[in-house]
Amino acid sequence: MVDVYSYGIMLVETFTKKKPTYDMFVEEFTMRKWGFESFPDAIIMQIVDVDLMNAVQENIGAKESCFRSIMGLALECTVHWPNERLNMKDVLTRLEKIKTEFCKA
């Protein structure tokens, strides 16, 4: 079985440029909790790596929707109970849909 939880954390790491061992994540305040508290409000864009936002000056609205969808997917991968998490086949399907919807070249 694929470790969907770790994949979700890796997605958060990739798009926020932070690691679960970052100084701000102590005791009960985890990377997942940080992402969850930022989602789906507008502040989700405040946790996305600034370098990613600066690199995509055009189509900001679509990029924000893309990032929001990816962060939502990451949170679904990291739900507390393993039997409530997505399976990797569903994760791949969702990523393909996100790519098709928001990340048109």
Secondary structure, DSSP 8 states (H G I E B T S, - for coil): ---HHHHHHHHHHHHH---TTSTT--TT--HHHHHHHHSSSTTHHHHS-HHHHHHT-TTHHHHHHHHHHHHHHHHHHT-SSGGGS--HHHHHHHHHHHHHHH---
